[in-house]
């Protein structure tokens, strides 16, 4: 059975995924490497979203934590726009 991860730890891990997506090296080659870059960035951001998506629905989460998760969701969306929409 899988081990439960506390909400605070989920937020930390999600932030690490966002940071990894920002640091992923961009490719100047507009071929296969470009598609690989897009796929890797999207995967990292998907993993971050998956970690925190149920936290706002849990009754044990504090309002402070819910606000932090909401801000992190906006940060993930903004990161995706910054990295993928401007290419």
C-alpha positions as CSV (number, residue, x, y, z in Angstrom):
1,X,0.0,0.0,0.0
2,X,1.3,3.5,-0.8
3,X,2.5,5.7,1.9
4,X,0.5,8.9,2.6
5,X,2.3,12.1,1.8
6,X,1.4,15.1,4.0
7,X,0.0,18.1,2.3
8,X,3.0,20.3,3.2
9,X,5.3,17.8,1.7
10,X,3.2,17.6,-1.5
11,X,3.5,21.4,-1.8
12,X,7.3,21.2,-1.4
13,X,7.6,18.4,-4.1
14,X,5.3,20.4,-6.4
15,X,7.5,23.4,-6.1
16,X,10.5,21.3,-6.9
17,X,8.8,20.0,-10.1
18,X,8.1,23.6,-11.1
19,X,11.7,24.6,-10.5
20,X,12.9,21.6,-12.5
21,X,10.7,22.7,-15.4
22,X,12.1,26.2,-15.3
23,X,15.7,24.9,-15.3
24,X,15.1,22.3,-18.1
25,X,17.5,23.2,-20.9
26,X,15.9,24.7,-24.0
27,X,16.9,23.4,-27.4
28,X,17.7,25.8,-30.2
29,X,17.1,23.0,-32.7
30,X,13.4,23.2,-34.0
31,X,13.2,19.5,-34.6
32,X,12.8,16.5,-32.4
33,X,14.6,18.1,-29.5
34,X,11.9,20.8,-29.4
35,X,9.2,18.3,-29.0
36,X,11.2,16.5,-26.4
37,X,11.6,19.8,-24.5
38,X,7.8,20.5,-24.6
39,X,7.0,16.9,-23.5
40,X,9.4,17.0,-20.6
41,X,8.2,20.4,-19.3
42,X,4.6,19.4,-19.6
43,X,5.3,16.2,-17.8
44,X,7.0,18.0,-14.9
45,X,4.2,20.5,-14.6
46,X,1.6,17.7,-14.8
47,X,3.3,15.9,-11.9
48,X,3.2,19.2,-9.9
49,X,-0.5,19.6,-10.6
50,X,-1.2,16.0,-9.7
51,X,0.4,16.3,-6.3
52,X,-1.7,19.3,-5.2
53,X,-5.0,19.0,-7.0
54,X,-6.9,17.4,-4.1
55,X,-5.5,19.4,-1.3
56,X,-8.2,22.2,-1.5
57,X,-10.9,19.5,-1.2
58,X,-9.6,17.9,2.0
59,X,-11.3,19.0,5.2
60,X,-8.1,18.8,7.3
61,X,-6.3,21.4,5.1
62,X,-6.1,24.9,6.7
63,X,-7.2,28.0,4.9
64,X,-3.6,29.1,4.8
65,X,-2.6,25.9,3.0
66,X,-5.5,26.2,0.6
67,X,-4.4,29.7,-0.3
68,X,-0.8,28.5,-0.8
69,X,-2.0,25.7,-3.1
70,X,-4.1,28.2,-5.1
71,X,-1.1,30.4,-5.5
72,X,1.0,27.4,-6.6
73,X,-1.6,26.4,-9.2
74,X,-1.5,29.9,-10.6
75,X,2.4,29.7,-10.6
76,X,2.2,26.4,-12.5
77,X,-0.1,27.9,-15.1
78,X,2.1,31.0,-15.4
79,X,5.2,28.8,-15.8
80,X,3.6,26.8,-18.6
81,X,2.7,30.1,-20.4
82,X,6.2,31.5,-19.9
83,X,8.0,28.4,-21.1
84,X,5.8,27.0,-23.8
85,X,3.6,29.8,-25.2
86,X,6.5,32.1,-26.0
87,X,8.5,29.7,-28.1
